[in-house]
Amino acid sequence: MSAPIPICRTDQVPNRSAHGFLLDLDDRPLNLIVFRRDGDVRVFVNACPHVGTPLEIFPGRFMTRDGRHLLCSTHGARFRPEDGLCIAGPCKGKYLSALPCFNRDGTVWLSSGDAAI
């Protein structure tokens, strides 16, 4: 297994919100969404399963107005932030691609041993 890769400081993602980050892995960009709720974090590839576009039209705007779901601004799909399941929109029943991660010592880390990376 490869060494974990730091994505961001935990405090860069306000509680109960999501933020986008771009990692350069071996000259291959990886566009990510980090969602944080209290001490729990989730990391998803920033690509809607409907057509592959990034979720946000405006930088940093990943959440619905009520803050309950991740929102794809292209076609209005809504995703549960705890697991990436699309609950409404053209890709209902599909998932955002989740990546293994952990939160330690104030940093969100990507577990790089996963084949999806």
C-alpha positions in Angstrom: 0.0 0.0 0.0 1.2 3.5 -0.9 1.6 6.2 1.7 -1.5 8.3 2.4 -1.8 11.6 0.6 -2.8 14.8 2.4 -5.7 16.6 0.8 -6.3 19.6 3.1 -6.5 20.8 6.7 -9.7 19.8 8.3 -10.5 23.4 9.2 -10.4 24.3 5.5 -13.8 22.6 5.2 -16.4 24.3 7.5 -18.5 21.9 9.5 -21.6 20.5 7.6 -20.3 21.7 4.3 -18.2 20.6 1.3 -15.2 22.1 -0.5 -13.4 21.2 -3.7 -9.7 20.4 -4.0 -7.5 19.5 -7.0 -4.7 17.0 -6.4 -1.9 16.3 -8.9 -1.1 12.6 -8.7 1.8 11.7 -10.9 0.9 14.5 -13.4 -2.7 13.3 -13.4 -5.2 15.8 -11.9 -7.8 14.5 -9.5 -10.7 16.8 -8.8 -12.2 16.0 -5.3 -15.0 17.0 -3.0 -14.4 16.9 0.7 -17.5 16.8 2.9 -17.1 17.3 6.7 -19.7 16.8 9.4 -18.2 17.2 12.9 -15.2 14.9 13.0 -16.3 12.7 10.1 -15.1 13.3 6.5 -16.0 11.9 3.2 -14.1 12.3 -0.1 -15.7 11.9 -3.5 -14.5 12.4 -7.1 -16.0 15.7 -8.3 -17.8 14.2 -11.2 -21.6 13.7 -11.5 -22.4 10.1 -12.5 -25.0 11.4 -15.0 -22.6 13.1 -17.5 -19.3 13.4 -15.6 -19.4 17.2 -15.1 -18.0 18.7 -11.9 -20.8 19.3 -9.4 -20.3 23.0 -8.8 -20.8 25.8 -11.3 -19.5 28.4 -8.9 -16.4 27.6 -6.9 -17.1 26.1 -3.5 -20.9 25.7 -4.0 -21.5 22.1 -3.5 -24.5 22.1 -1.1 -28.2 22.6 -1.5 -29.5 25.8 0.1 -30.7 23.9 3.2 -27.2 22.3 3.5 -28.6 18.8 3.6 -27.3 17.4 0.3 -24.6 17.7 -2.3 -26.0 19.3 -5.5 -25.0 18.9 -9.1 -25.6 22.4 -10.6 -25.7 21.0 -14.1 -29.0 19.1 -13.9 -30.0 19.5 -10.3 -29.1 16.0 -9.0 -29.0 15.8 -5.2 -26.7 13.4 -3.3 -26.5 12.2 0.3 -23.2 13.5 1.7 -22.8 10.4 3.9 -22.5 8.0 1.1 -22.9 9.8 -2.3 -26.2 8.2 -3.3 -28.2 10.3 -5.7 -31.7 10.7 -4.2 -33.1 13.0 -6.9 -32.3 13.9 -10.5 -31.3 12.2 -13.7 -28.9 9.8 -12.0 -31.2 8.7 -9.1 -29.9 5.5 -7.6 -26.3 6.0 -8.7 -23.4 7.1 -6.5 -20.7 9.6 -6.6 -17.3 7.8 -6.6 -16.2 7.7 -3.0 -12.5 7.4 -2.1 -11.1 6.0 1.1 -10.0 8.7 3.5 -9.4 9.5 7.1 -9.1 12.6 9.4 -6.1 12.6 11.6 -4.3 15.4 13.5 -6.2 18.2 11.8 -5.6 16.8 8.2 -7.8 15.0 5.8 -5.9 12.2 4.1 -6.6 10.1 1.0 -5.8 6.4 1.5 -3.8 5.9 -1.8 -3.8 2.1 -1.7 -7.2 2.1 -3.6 -7.2 1.1 -7.2 -9.6 3.9 -8.1 -6.8 6.5 -7.6 
